[in-house]
Amino acid sequence: MVRWISIVVLTLGLIATGIWGYQEHREKNAILIQAENNYQRSFHDLSYHMDLLHDKIGTTLAMNTREQLSPQLAEIWRLTSEAHTDVGQLPLALLPFNKTEEFLSNIGDFSYRTAVRDLGNEPLSEEELETLNKLYEQSGEIEKELRKVQSLALKNNLRWMDVQLALASNDEKADNTIIDGFKTVEKTVKGYSEGNFGPTMTGMARENHEYKYVKGEAITKEKVEEMAKELFKIDKQTELTITESGDGAQLPFFSASFKNDQKTGYVDITKEGGHPLSLMVNREVGKQKVSLNEGMELARKYLEKHGFDSMEAFQSSQYDSVGVYNFIHNQDDVRIYPDSIQIKVALDNGDILGFSTRDYLRNHRERDIPEPELSIEEAKEKVNPNVDIKDQHLAIVNNDLGEEVLAYSFLGVLGNNTYRIYINSSTGMEVQVDMLKNAEIKFD
């Protein structure tokens, strides 16, 4: 009897396991099918958008009037954005595809820059027409390569999930048509970027100079230890762990960290010149005894002590007992917004809890600042008349294309909101409008 009961129980267990396994298999297949469908859609959308992009650029070459040309260039800019999105949804994270993405960005920058300017007063130059011809030719080559991949994928019923598995397993021997096709596309674009395409397309440097202004002699680990203890404000007996950044870092640096019963700390310092990049200190912050304004002054003195001169605060916020401040560089009474530093201060005793100087180190240098072509009163007339202006000054800011421009910065109030409005000091155009955040409402 017991034997039969055991057989029945085992049989039921096997049946239940089989049903569970089948359901798991079905659910897994459903997820794989959904992912495959998304990949297929993104790839075919990419091919479609590249087809349209090539055609639109070709149409632009035949146009001559501003009324038609500006919308067409704006449409090219939109299509490059769509193509970027398509690429981002494909399983290509492990496959180098940066040259193609850079190519799309360059087309977008060129078309946006040209579309937003007054083409009636400043029509396309011979260099820009030559650039359009090159874009037309190059986009046609990319379109052709993508169509080859698309044709082979459809003909051989290839799956994108196989691409993902091949990339994840780093199986270089695998003969995958899709991977090979995209490598060909990337190689084709790389050939263009290495040619004489240069700065005429975007007016910007082709190379990535993330930290090209960082200068100074290489420092030793002993110097890093000395600097880190001073930045952390800890005694000389505290033990530090010091490591170096890995190969390929845009800016080689040392990292130093410590831990005790009360707090932990972490700081990055550049190998070249010994510039502090970022700092974080974690500890329990007590009841506030330092005002937000006093914390700002402590932050300014801390930055000055560690070599960041002529910095002024332009924004401050408070979260519980922690003050958060944004500082920018001031050169000849002109505020340099790209040279910014973010810093956190504990408002229980004024300790520095963190900072980041990455934006400052990327951008800071002595600038040759031109005289503004418009007076501040002329620039003020370009601001919405309903805005009550409270503060005004000259500033260097980044426009939509990431270029630095000299502008008038106006701080004003409209209704219950505060805005910072930047007016180009040469053209009178609005460069940017930022709405400053109000204090957040607390809900019980």
Secondary structure, DSSP 8 states (H G I E B T S, - for coil): -HHHHHHHHHHHHHHHHHHHHHHHHHHHHHHHHHHHHHHHHHHHHHHHHHHHHHHHHHHHHT---HHHHHHHHHHHHHHHHHHHHHHHTSS-TTS--HHHHHHHHHHHHHHHHHHHS-TTTS---HHHHHHHHHHHHHHHHHHHHHHHHHHHHHHTT--HHHHHHHHHTT-TTS--HHHHHHHHHHHHHHHHHTSTT-TTTTSS-SS--TTTT----B--HHHHHHHHHHHHT--TTS--EEEE--TT-SS-EEEEEEE-SSEEEEEEEETBT--EEEEEEEE---S--S-HHHHHHHHHHHHHHTT--SEEEEEEEEETTEEEEEEEEEETTEEEEEEEEEEEEETTT--EEEEE-HHHHHH-S-------SS-HHHHHTTS-TTSEEEEEEEEEEE-TTS-EEEEEEEEEEETTEEEEEEEETTT--EEEEEEE--------
